[in-house]
Each structure stands twice: as C-alpha cells, then as structure tokens.
C-alpha cells in the first residue's frame, strides 16, 4: 500500500474484488455508511462497479445520494493487487430540487 493512501485528505477505501474491506482512512467512515447495505456488506451496485472496474481496468466515477447531499466516488482499479481504491471526492452539496 502506498504512502499516498495514508496522506490522502479525502475519504479512501480499498476493497478487494470479493468485497472485503482492506483499508479505510479516518475519513472513510462516511463512504462505508454509503456503500454498505447493512453496515457490513457492500451493496450489490457497489460490487458491480468494483467488478466492472477490475474487469475493464478502467476507473469509474459514480454519484451517490447521501441524505441531502450527493457524493461522487472514484473507483480506481489496482489490477495487479486485485483491489479497487474508492476515493470520496468533494460532494456537490445539497441536492437541488427539480421544482422551478
């Protein structure tokens, strides 16, 4: 695991292709809450993204609604190690209403 992982100021998770949490930095708890269905198991949609990212060896950006906010996550494959780094990027703030 690179030293960069420990110094990243954004939420960061590293998740195996089987869906096991390998690493979380201190700010990763928000991501864990967002991406896990029952507090323990990653959601099917999250596991599908992990599988796709590792299979294609290309990153993916996914937006998730989290309460009143939208959080963007970047899924980055580390194919040689068989896991995906999930970075929580700056949220877009409160959701905008569709009403005019």
C-alpha positions, 0 to 999 in steps of 0.5 A: 500500500502506498504512502499516498493512501495514508496522506490522502485528505479525502475519504479512501477505501480499498476493497478487494474484488470479493468485497472485503474491506482492506483499508479505510482512512479516518475519513472513510467512515462516511463512504462505508455508511454509503456503500454498505447495505447493512453496515457490513456488506457492500451493496450489490451496485457497489460490487458491480462497479468494483467488478466492472472496474477490475474487469475493464481496468478502467476507473469509474466515477459514480454519484451517490445520494447521501441524505441531502447531499450527493457524493461522487466516488472514484473507483480506481482499479489496482489490477495487479493487487486485485483491489479497487481504491474508492476515493470520496471526492468533494460532494456537490452539496445539497441536492437541488430540487427539480421544482422551478 
